[in-house]
Amino acid sequence: MTRRVIVTAVLTVALLVVGLVCVAHGVDTTPSTGGLLVSPVPLTRVLGAWVAAGVVLVTAAVVCAIDVVARVRTARAARSDA
């Protein structure tokens, strides 16, 4: 494998981790009464900007992963032909 493949693979993992952290931060499931005087219940609240950023980062990670797989296959094919 070339250095470029390894760097892209590391970038893929970093993008994936950061994207999943953003998505996890953007979904809030803390108990809330919803403003009513009742016992707290778990409500799911989505913070759009965090989730959108997470989706973009995870999508970029998928594109990088596809690039890594293509480069590895190309390198293996070139090595077997030589």
C-alpha angles and dihedrals in degrees: 000000000000127000090251092059091051093048091049091049091052090048089051093055092046093050091048094050094046091046093052091047090052092050091047090049091048095057110072117192101169115142113263138173091218089233093302127116095246134105114290117264127190109264124185113226120182120210101208101205094053093047092046091050090048092051091050092050094047090048090052089050091053091050090049090049091053089051092051092050091048093050093048092050091048091050092049092048091050091048093050093048093053 
